[in-house]
Amino acid sequence: MDGNMEAAVARMEEQISSLDRRMGNLEKLTESVQALALSVQKLATQQSRTEHDVEALTSEVAEIRDKPGKRWDAIVAALIAGLVGAAITYFLKK
């Protein structure tokens, strides 16, 4: 029986050693997954900030783009009003 017992103990030691290696590998894998999750969280936060910045920039670009058009419209309106006023004055003095 001592031979059987020694063989069983040897098998158990092998299994324990194998399980210990596997558990070490799983711990490393778990640490890697946690690091990856933190990286993804940081990326999501950065993406959210980037989206906000892009929205703000889009709004500012639209404002800048529309300024010359508004100025041009004001100039044209002033010219038309001046011409209409001059024409009315011309016809009223005749």
Secondary structure, 3 states (H helix, E strand, C coil): CHHHHHHHHHHHHHHHHHHHHHHHHHHHHHHHHHHHHHHHHHHHHHHHHHHHHHHHHHHHHHHHHHHHHHHHHHHHHHHHHHHHHHHHHHHHHC
